[in-house]
Amino acid sequence: MAVGKKEKKPKMAVSVSPSKTPVAQPVADFNKLYPAWRVARLEMCDPFGWHEVNKSKLDDIRKRLSELEKLTWKEILIDQNHWNHIVQIGNLTKEARERLSSLRLDDLDEVISLRLSWAERIWGYKFKDALTLLWYDPKHDVWDDKS
């Protein structure tokens, strides 16, 4: 060490208490959660756009989503699976798969279909703890359910 220079020692800005242990929040089981909706990705153009939804239909959709918010995802997708479905991307129509690709969502494995009426569906995908709403499908044209 050079003459007249002090030895440098690192200092801590915060002292750590050895008695504290980190607590991580466990990842919630999606099926036990109540639904939440994300609307930033709503498609407002053909082929499956929300631009065709009139005020009356929008009110019906709002009511349906509000009803679903009272149920868990297990109740929606498992107990009511004859109405609402998780659908593998490979089972979508060619047009739907191409649209996902153009939206840069072709890395998705599955999407979710929520029934509004006999033919009408809302489509979205899980992102974290919510369903990102994507398409309004009035004629059941997204899913190739005959395959």
Secondary structure, DSSP 4 states (H G I P E B T S, - for coil): --TTPPPP----SSPPPTT----PPPPPPGGGSPP-EE-TT---SSSS-GGG--HHHHHHHHHHHHHHTTS-HHIIIIITTTTSEEEEGGGB-HHHHHHHHHTT-TT-SEEEEEESSSS-EEEEEEETTEEEEEEEETTS-SB-TT-
